[in-house]
Amino acid sequence: MHLHIDSLRWKPPHMHLTPEVYEAAARRHPDLAAKLTVTFSWDSEDFEKHMRTANILFAQRFPKETLAAVAPNLKWLNVPSAGVEYLMPLDWLPEDVIFTNNSGTHGPRAAESVTMAVMMLNSGMPQLLANQRACKWEQVHGTVLAGKTAAVVGFGSLGRSSAQALRNFGVRIRAVRRNPAPDPDADAVFGMDGLHTALKDADFLIVAAPLTKETRGMIGAGELDCLKRGAGVVNVGRGPIVDYDALRARLESGRLGGAFLDVFEPEPLPADSPLWTTRNLIVTPHVSSDDPANYLPRALDIFFENLGRMLKGEKMANVIDRSLGY
């Protein structure tokens, strides 16, 4: 089978899938790698030439509008990202092409970032940092995490990993997801119609959902007001899921105690955005989930595991539901 890999020069180096990075993964999966002929390109250079015979495309951004015409043998598209909103709608993708993402790549790093964020919010660290910059000595005391409640909106790889990590500190987890079936990693599970119940008097809100037409703007003023007074908000999902204007107002008034935001729209966050100077808000530049040392190795391991399933005719992991957008 012909696998074509395309990388983007403008992406950070840890997302450059070079022949050297691929070969290291191929040595971990020699039997599966032996079934592939692999070509590489940058920024879709000579895209049509490669796609004439490609059966599998491993790429993030490419000339999608012409894909059906130039890739007659394509069977599988795998993107090296968890979110796929930038490729929606999928009217350009042939119905018989399997579409997968690299969900699972980000979980370990995201779990540590969310744990750090919750601990910082729980300890009043945003206010302590502001006091430091103002040369102000004011004691801000925090209590232990055990016994507190976190509502985790989105219970895929990011949300589940974060919940597992926080439960180690005695945090109670309320999961919010499309399927509200009981889950061993949550103390309670709610469907989307139970969002307000899940948020009611929660100490922390963790947003880890993908961006879809259903999740865009789902956390607004009403949802934020369900949280306990002084609660903390963490967003490692996508910026447009949360109404940041409503969040800012509640941070400035003291209704909410703090927030840790890693995702925005647009990105980079403009220098004149009021979020930079909002009270008790920590801004990080979309770095909560990527582990430069392990990002592509993990993504390639997931790819090879899926290749094995495909060759055996088994159900593949991380297949995108075209109607749901994730």
C-alpha positions in Angstrom: 0.0 0.0 0.0 1.1 3.5 -0.7 1.2 5.8 2.3 1.8 9.5 1.6 2.8 11.8 4.4 2.6 15.5 4.1 4.0 17.9 6.8 3.6 21.7 7.2 6.7 23.8 7.5 4.9 26.5 9.5 4.0 24.0 12.3 6.4 23.6 15.2 9.3 21.1 14.7 7.7 18.4 16.9 4.9 18.1 14.2 7.3 17.7 11.3 6.9 14.0 10.3 10.3 13.5 8.6 11.5 10.2 7.2 13.7 9.8 10.3 10.7 10.2 12.6 8.7 7.7 10.5 11.5 5.2 10.4 11.9 5.2 14.2 8.2 4.2 14.4 8.5 1.7 11.6 11.2 -0.1 13.6 8.6 -0.5 16.4 6.1 -2.0 14.0 8.2 -3.8 11.4 5.6 -6.3 10.1 3.1 -3.5 9.4 5.7 -1.1 8.0 6.8 -3.8 5.5 3.4 -3.6 3.9 3.8 0.1 3.1 5.6 2.1 0.4 6.0 5.6 1.9 6.5 9.0 0.2 6.9 12.4 1.9 6.3 16.0 1.0 6.1 19.5 2.6 3.1 21.9 2.3 1.4 19.7 -0.4 4.2 20.1 -2.9 3.6 17.8 -5.9 0.4 16.7 -4.1 -1.3 15.5 -7.3 1.6 13.4 -8.3 1.8 11.6 -5.0 -2.0 11.1 -4.7 -2.4 9.4 -8.1 -1.3 6.1 -6.4 -1.7 6.8 -2.7 -4.0 4.5 -0.7 -3.4 6.3 2.6 -2.9 10.0 3.3 -1.4 11.2 6.6 -1.8 15.0 6.5 -3.4 17.9 8.2 -4.0 20.5 5.6 -4.0 19.8 1.9 -6.0 20.8 -1.3 -9.2 19.0 0.0 -11.5 20.4 -2.7 -9.6 18.4 -5.4 -8.9 15.3 -3.3 -11.6 13.1 -4.9 -10.4 13.9 -8.4 -6.7 13.5 -7.8 -6.7 10.5 -5.4 -8.7 7.7 -7.1 -7.1 5.0 -5.0 -7.5 6.7 -1.6 -9.0 4.5 1.1 -8.0 6.2 4.3 -7.3 9.7 5.5 -5.6 10.1 8.8 -5.0 13.6 10.3 -2.3 14.3 12.9 -4.7 16.3 15.1 -7.6 15.6 17.5 -9.8 18.4 16.4 -11.0 18.3 12.8 -13.3 21.4 12.7 -10.9 23.0 10.2 -11.9 20.4 7.7 -15.6 20.8 8.0 -18.0 20.3 6.3 -16.9 17.0 4.8 -18.7 17.3 1.5 -15.3 17.1 -0.3 -14.4 13.7 1.2 -15.6 10.6 -0.7 -18.0 8.4 1.2 -15.8 5.3 0.9 -12.7 7.0 2.4 -12.2 6.2 6.1 -11.4 9.4 8.1 -9.5 9.1 11.4 -7.8 11.5 13.8 -5.0 11.0 16.3 -7.1 11.0 19.4 -5.1 9.5 22.3 -1.9 11.4 21.4 -2.6 14.3 23.7 -4.1 12.6 26.8 -1.0 12.2 29.0 0.2 15.7 28.6 -3.3 17.2 28.8 -3.9 15.4 32.1 -0.8 17.0 33.6 -1.7 20.4 32.3 -5.3 20.2 33.6 -4.0 19.0 37.0 -1.6 21.9 37.1 -4.3 24.3 36.2 -6.7 23.1 38.8 -4.0 23.1 41.5 -3.1 26.7 40.6 -6.7 27.8 40.7 -7.3 26.0 43.9 -4.3 27.7 45.5 -5.2 31.2 44.3 -2.1 31.3 42.2 -3.5 33.8 39.6 -4.1 36.3 42.5 -0.7 35.5 44.0 1.0 36.2 40.7 -0.8 39.5 40.3 0.2 40.5 43.8 3.8 39.6 43.0 3.8 41.9 40.0 2.3 44.6 42.1 4.8 44.1 44.9 1.9 43.4 47.2 2.2 41.1 50.3 -1.2 39.6 50.8 -1.7 36.0 52.0 -4.1 34.0 49.9 -4.8 30.6 51.4 -6.1 27.5 49.5 -7.7 24.3 50.8 -7.0 20.8 49.7 -8.6 19.4 46.6 -10.0 16.3 48.2 -13.8 16.4 48.3 -14.1 19.1 45.7 -16.1 18.6 42.4 -15.1 19.1 38.8 -17.5 19.1 35.9 -15.7 17.8 32.9 -17.4 18.8 29.6 -16.2 16.4 26.9 -15.1 13.0 28.0 -12.9 11.8 25.2 -9.2 11.4 25.5 -8.5 14.8 27.0 -11.4 14.8 29.4 -11.0 11.2 30.5 -7.3 11.5 31.1 -7.8 14.7 33.1 -10.5 13.1 35.2 -8.4 10.1 36.0 -5.6 12.4 37.1 -7.8 14.6 39.3 -9.5 11.6 41.0 -6.1 10.7 42.4 -6.4 13.9 44.5 -9.9 13.0 45.7 -11.8 15.2 43.3 -15.3 14.1 42.4 -15.9 14.0 38.7 -19.1 14.9 36.9 -18.7 14.0 33.2 -20.8 15.7 30.5 -20.9 13.9 27.1 -23.3 13.0 24.4 -23.7 9.4 25.7 -24.7 9.6 29.4 -24.1 6.0 30.2 -22.3 5.3 33.5 -18.5 5.4 33.3 -15.9 4.0 35.7 -13.8 7.2 35.4 -16.7 9.5 36.6 -18.8 9.7 39.8 -21.7 10.8 37.7 -22.4 11.2 34.0 -24.8 13.6 32.3 -26.0 14.1 28.8 -26.0 17.5 27.1 -29.5 18.1 28.5 -28.1 17.7 32.0 -25.4 20.3 31.6 -26.8 22.7 34.1 -27.2 20.0 36.7 -23.6 18.8 36.2 -22.4 22.4 36.6 -24.5 23.2 39.7 -22.2 24.3 42.5 -19.2 22.7 40.9 -15.8 23.9 42.2 -14.2 23.6 38.8 -15.3 23.5 35.1 -13.0 21.7 32.7 -13.8 22.1 29.0 -12.2 19.4 26.9 -14.8 18.9 24.2 -14.2 19.2 20.4 -15.6 22.2 18.5 -18.8 21.3 16.7 -22.0 23.1 15.8 -23.5 21.7 19.0 -20.6 22.7 21.3 -19.9 26.2 19.9 -21.0 28.7 22.5 -22.4 26.0 24.8 -20.7 27.5 27.9 -22.3 31.0 28.3 -23.4 33.3 31.0 -26.1 30.9 32.3 -23.8 28.0 32.5 -21.1 29.9 34.2 -23.6 31.1 36.8 -24.4 27.5 37.7 -20.9 27.1 39.1 -20.1 27.7 42.8 -19.1 31.2 43.7 -15.4 31.5 43.4 -15.1 28.5 41.1 -12.3 28.0 38.6 -12.6 27.4 34.8 -10.1 25.5 32.6 -10.4 25.3 28.8 -8.2 22.9 26.9 -10.8 22.1 24.3 -11.5 24.9 21.9 -11.9 28.6 22.5 -15.3 29.2 20.9 -17.0 26.6 23.2 -16.9 29.2 26.0 -18.2 32.8 25.9 -15.1 34.6 27.0 -16.8 37.9 27.3 -19.2 36.4 29.9 -16.2 34.7 31.6 -14.3 37.9 31.7 -17.2 39.7 33.4 -17.4 37.1 36.1 -13.7 37.1 36.7 -13.6 40.9 37.0 -16.6 41.0 39.4 -15.2 38.2 41.6 -18.1 35.9 40.8 -15.6 33.3 39.6 -12.3 32.9 41.3 -10.0 32.3 38.3 -9.5 30.7 34.9 -6.8 28.9 32.9 -7.3 29.3 29.2 -5.1 27.5 26.6 -7.3 27.9 23.5 -8.7 30.9 21.7 -10.2 32.2 18.5 -8.3 33.6 16.8 -4.9 32.2 17.5 -2.5 33.7 18.2 -4.4 35.7 20.7 -4.2 39.4 19.5 -2.0 41.7 21.6 -4.9 44.0 22.2 -7.2 41.3 23.5 -8.6 42.2 27.0 -8.0 38.6 28.0 -4.3 39.3 28.6 -5.1 41.6 31.5 -8.3 40.1 32.9 -8.3 39.7 36.6 -7.2 36.2 37.8 -6.9 34.8 34.3 -3.9 32.7 33.2 -3.3 32.6 29.4 -1.2 29.9 27.8 -0.6 29.8 24.0 -2.2 26.4 23.1 0.5 24.3 24.6 -1.5 22.2 27.2 -1.7 19.0 25.2 1.4 18.6 23.0 4.5 16.7 24.2 7.3 17.5 21.8 9.3 14.4 22.6 6.4 12.0 22.2 3.8 13.7 20.0 4.6 12.1 16.7 5.8 8.8 18.1 2.5 8.4 19.9 0.5 9.5 16.8 2.4 7.0 14.6 1.9 4.2 17.1 -1.8 4.9 17.0 -1.6 4.9 13.2 0.1 1.6 13.0 -2.3 0.0 15.4 -5.2 1.2 13.2 -3.4 -0.1 10.1 -3.3 -3.5 11.7 -7.0 -3.3 12.3 -7.8 -2.2 8.8 -5.7 -5.0 7.2 -7.5 -7.6 9.4 -10.9 -6.1 8.5 -11.5 -5.1 12.1 -13.2 -1.9 13.4 -10.8 0.9 13.4 -10.3 3.4 16.2 -10.7 7.2 16.0 -13.1 7.1 13.0 -14.7 10.5 12.6 -18.5 10.4 12.7 -19.3 12.7 9.7 -22.7 13.7 11.2 -21.2 14.7 14.5 -17.9 16.2 13.4 -15.7 14.2 15.8 
